Amino acid sequence: MDRGAVPVAGEDGRRRIARTDVLLADPRLAEAAGRLGRGVVKAAVVAAQRRARAGEIPPESVADAAAGSLPETAAGLRPVINATGVLLHTNLGRAPLSDAAREAVAVASGATDVELDLATGRRAGRGRSVLEALLERVPQAEAAHVVNNGAAALVLAATALAPGREIVISRGEMVEIGDGFRIPELLAATGARLREVGTTNRTTPDDYAAAVGDETGFILKVHPSNFRITGFTRGAGAAELAGLGVPVVADIGSGLLAPEPLLPDEPDAASMLKAGAHLVTASGDKLLGGPQCGLVLGREDLVRRLARHPLARALRVGKMTLAALEATLRGPRTPTERALHADAGSLRERAERLAARLADGGLDATAVPSEAAVGGGGAPGVVLPSWAVSVPESCAARLRQGVPAVMGRVEDGRCLLDLRSVPPERDGDLAEAVRAAAR
């Protein structure tokens, strides 16, 4: 038998496994029960006992194994270091919140004045301060509204402005927004009728003008987001459609509020409204760098119709989302903005320093140039020069299952840990995670 192996527990070994109540009295587990809940801790104890009965660990190690397997919180979500190089990774929750937003969420988790005027003691408008913050950032908008995600903003617009009526949309903008959700099906579910105009690659202002009539609820412009059509193409902008006598709703997707020089082809709310769009819808958890939510900005009478529609109640956001969004709008630069503007030279220095630390410990690690991406459907085709630490492919699975979990990407038989999507202050945690995976 391998001297390092744990023998399968026999009858005597099983007798040496402590009872559940005795294990729960262990000071470490008792403290954790008060923090995480007795059920979570008991499940960890039972799992450790099962491992001991199977001979995977010695009976004397059950308490240690249970304590070591406890989650950081009572929730099932685990923190992950995003080393994929995709700044807005949908599977990792898109934009990470700033410290200011996290602190705001912590404050909002208790009793707050979300719908109360503390001066008068009477009910007040919900989310009034975050709406003020939105209008400060986008002065071209007369009013603003917040719902629970970008798709909800578009659904609310269709339900409030085009019930049983037509929405005019270009065939080239009838896109799928992810996970099988398609714009045509989303809009049709509201009871509106779609009036398709133009072709996949060319739609002119005349195409829209010919389709607008008494049955038109609004014209919809949808930013393609995660794909591009190149070559023999033609589209109509908001400025060319604003005078057709019906509202123009622009779904810009990724949530830029103002132009971003690094992403010149990515639409933004301010420019779209200035060009003539009457309403703009967008996501808050993409390039804006905030929590998951949907933004509606534009003409006051139209925003009011959306905000007063019965569906708005079902789509409204909670106090913690309102707090995180306001802190994002008024606070310091978000992690997304910092990652987007990270200097390639600084990324190289970080990668070389981190790789050298790992190599000094005998690990197979090198610094290599890399290409990062915005992600989240934003800026398709835009390549962000970056640097990564390259480690053996075999580390990838162990990194994902470690504490903290690390998500990299596998290319050409190597696991790349792209540093553009990793905050500099997490480099030490990343190095320790690689060492643990290598062991």
N, C-alpha and C positions, 0 to 999 in steps of 0.2 A: 504494500500500500504506500502511496505517496505520503511522506511524512508531513507535508503541508496540508493534507486533506482532512476534513472533519468527518469522522466515521458516522455512519447512519445510526441514528439514535435507537437503542434497544429499549426494553422495558425499564431498565434502571435509569437510562438517560431521560426517558420521558417523565419518570417520577421526579427528576431533579429540576424540571421546568416549573418555575414559580407560578402560582395561581394568578389569575387576572387581577383580583382585588389587591393582592400583595404587590404586584407590579405597578398598579395604578397609584399605590401609596409612595412609590419612589419619588423623592423631592422634585426631580426634573420633570417627571410625567405629571405630577400633581400640579406643578406650576403651569405646565402647558395646558392642562385641562381647564384652568381658569382663564387662559388666554385664547385657546382655540376651541374649547368645548369638549366635554367629556366623550362625546361620540367619536370625534376625530381621533382623540388619543387612544381610546379603547380599540378602534379599528387598527391602529398602528401596533398596539400590543398583541392583538390576536394574530396579525400577520407575522409578527416576529416569533410568536409561539409556534405557528405553523412551520416556519422555517427551521426552528429547532427540532420539531418532531420529525421533519424530513432529513435531519442530519446536516443541514446546510450551515448551521452555526451551533456553537456549544450552548448548552442550556444556561450557563452562567452569563452569556452575552445577550440574552433576550432583552433586558432592560436597555442596554446600550444600543442594540439594533433598533428598538422601538423609538428611543429618543432621537437617534440619528436619522430616522425616516420621516420625522414629523414635518409637515409643510410649514412655510413661513407664515401663512395666514389660514383662516378657516375656509377660505374660498379655494376652488380647484384651479384657478389660473396661476401659472407659474411665471416668474420673471425670466426674461430671455435677453441676452445680449445679441443685438442684431448686427451680425458681421457679414451679412449677405451683400452689402454694397447697394441694396435697394433702400432708398431713404424712407419711402412710404410703403412698407411691406404690408399688404392687406391681411395676410395670415398672421402677422404679428401685431395687428391692431393699428396699422398706419401710424399717424404722427405721435411720437412720444410727447407727453406734456412737459412744459417748462416747470422749474421749481416753483415759480410764482403761481402757476395754475394748480399744482399739487397742493400747495399751502392753502389756496382758496377753496379747494375741494374739502380739505380737512375742516376748515372753518364752517363751510356750508353743510357738513354732515350732521351738525347739531341743529338746534332751533335757530332760525334766521328770519329776517324781515322780508322774505321773498314776495309776500303779497300784503305787507303791512306798512303803513306810514307811522313810524314811531313818534313823530311830532304830534299827530292827532289821535293816534290809537285806532284809526280806521283802516279799512281795506284799501290797498293801493294797487296800481297796475303791476302785473307779474313781469319780472325781468326788465323793468324800466331802465335800470342803469346799464345793462348790457346792450339794450337798443340804442341808448345814447352813445355808447362806445362805438357801435357799428357805424352810426351816422357821422361820428367824428372822423372815423377812418375812411368813410366813403361819402364825402359831402355832396356828391352828385345825386345821391338818393334822398328822396323826400321822406321816406319811411322805411322801416325794417321789421322783419318778423323772423322768429327762430322756431324750427321744428326738429324732429328727432334724427333725420338724415337727409342727404341730398335728394334721393328718390322721393321721399315724402314731400319735399318742397315742390317738386314737379307734379306729383299727384294732387296736392292741394290746389295748385294753380289750375290744373285741368278741371278739377271738380267744382271749383268756385267760379271760374270764368267761362267754361265751355260745357255745361251739363246738357247732354243731348244735342250738342252742336258740333261743328267741325273745327278741327285743329289742322292748320295747313303746315305741312312739313316736307322738306326735301327728301327724296328717296336716298340720297347719299348720307343722310343724317339719322337714318332709322337704325340705330346701333344697339349692340348688346353691351350692357354696362357691367357684366361680371356675374359669375355663378348662374348663368342661364337666364338672367333677367334682361328682357329686351324692351326698349323704349316703346315700340308699337303696342306690345301686349300690356305694358304698364299703363299706358294712356287709355287703351280700349277698356281696361277694367274699371275706369272711372265713369263709363257711360258716354264718353265723347266719341266722335267719329273722326277718323284720320282721313285727311285729303292729301294724298301724295302728289308731289309735283316734281318736274324735272327728271333727271336720270341719276344713276349712281355717281357719275363723275362730273355732270354739268347741270346746274340749276341757275336760271337767270332771274332777275327781278320781274321780268315779264311773266315768267311761269307763276310766280306768286300772285301777281296782279290779276291774272286770268282766273285764278282759283278763289280769290276773295269775293264774298258775297254776303247776302243777308244771314246765311247760316254759319258764318265764320265766327268762332269764339275768339281765337287769336292765332297769330303766326308763331310757330316755335322754331327757334334756332338752337341746335344741339351741337356742342363741340364734340368732335369724334373721340377725343381723349386718347385712347390707347391704340390708335392706328392712324395711318396717313394714306391719302390717295394722292398720287403724284402724276405728272404728265399732262395730258389734255384735260384740264379741269376748269371749272368755273363755279363760283359760289356767289351768293348775295349777302352782303353785310347788313347790319342793323340800320345803318344810315340810308341804305337803298330801300328799306322796307318800312321805315318809320312813317312815311306819308301815305300809306295805303288805307288808312281809316280804321284800322283795328289794332289792338295791342300787339306788340312784339315782345315775346318772352324769350329770353336767352338763357339756356342752361349751360353755364361755363364749366361745370364739373369740378375742377381741381381747387377752386377756392382762392385764387389770387384776388386781393382787393385792389391792388394797384399794379402798374407795370413792373416786371422783374427783368432787368437787363440781361441776366443770364439765360432767360427763357423768352426770347422775343416773340415766339409764335404762340405762346400760351395766353389765352384771353384773360382779362381781368375785369372786375365789376365796374370800377371807375370808368375805364375806357369804353366799355360796352354801353353804359348808361349815357355817357357823353355823346356817343355816336347815335343815340336815338332809341335804344331799347327801353321799353316801358317797365319791364320787370327783369330782374336777374336772379337766377337760382344757382346755388353752389353748395359744396360740402365744406364743413368746418374742420375736418380731421385730415385734410390733405396738405396742400402747400401753405394754407393759413397756419397750420401747426397746432390746432386746437383739438377739442374733444369731438367725438362723433356728433354731428348735428347738421341740419340743413339751413341755409341762409336764404332769405327772400329780401331783396332790396329793390326800391324803385318808386314809382308814382304813388302818392299817398292814397288816392281813392282805390287803386287796385290792391295795394297791400292791406288796406282796411277790409276789403271784401274777403280776402283770404283769412285774415285774423279773426273775423267775426263768423266765418262759416262753421257749422256744427262739427265738421271733421277736424278743425283745428284743435279742438279739445283732445281728440284721440291721438294727435300727433305732437302734442306739446312736450317740451323737455323738462326734466327735473331741476331742482335747485342746484345740484352739484354740477350739472352740465352748464347752467347759466353762469355759475361762479368761475368754472374753468375757462369758459369762452371769454368772459370779461377780462380775466387776468391775462389771457393770451393776447387780447386786443390792446390792453393798456400796459402790459408788463414788458420785461426785457426781451431780447431776441430769443426766439424759440429754438429748441434743438434742431428742428427741421431747417430753419434759416441758417443756423451755424454750420450744419453739415453741408448744405447747398453751397455755401460760400467758403468752405474749408480750402486752404491753400495746398496745392499739390505738393509743394516742396516740404511743407510741414508734415503732410501725410507720409512722405517718404522718410523723413527723419524718425517719425514715430515707428514706422514699420521696421526700419533698420535697427533701431534701439531695442524694440521688442523681440525681433528675431535673434539679435545678438544675445540677449538675456537667456532666451530659451536654448540657443546653441551652446552657450557656456555650461548649461546643465546637461549637455549630452543629447539634446533633442534635435531631430531633423527639422529645422526651421530656417527659412530664408525669406528675405524681403523681395517682393516682385511687383512690377507695375500692374495695375488693374484698371478696369473700367466699371464705374458705378452708374446707377440710373436713378431717376426721380421716383418712379413707381407710382402706385395708386391711380393709374390711368393718366398721369400727368406727363407732359413733355415727351411724347413718344419719339424715339429716335435720337434724343439728346444724350450724348455720352459725356459723363463727368470723369475726367482723368483722376485716378486714385492710386493707392498703394495698398498692398495686402501682405499678410504673413502667410506663407505657404507651408503647410504641414502635411504629413501622410494622410491619404484618403481614409485610412482606417480610423483616424481620430474623429471623423465627422459624426458618426453615430454616438460615440461616447461623449462627445461635446454636447450633443443635443440632450443627452440624458443626465448630464452632470448638474452640479449646483455651484454657481448659477448655470442654467442651460445656455448654450451658445449655438447660434444658427449661422453657419457659413454656407459656402457653395462649393460644389465639386466640379472641377474642370481638369481635363486631361490627367486623370488619376491622382490629383492632389486636392486637398481641402484648402480653399482660400478664405482667409479671414480679412475681409475688406474693411479698412479703418475709416473710410468716409462715413459710414453709418454707425460707427462706434464713438461715443463721446470720449475725449481724451482722458477724462478722469476714470474711465473704466479699463484703461490699459493694464493696470495691475491685476484686476479681476480676470481679465482675458488671459493674461500670462499664467495665472494660477490654475485656471480652468484647463489650459492646454497641458500643463504639467500633470494634472490629475488624470486627464484623458490618456496621456502617454503611459502613465503607470498601469 
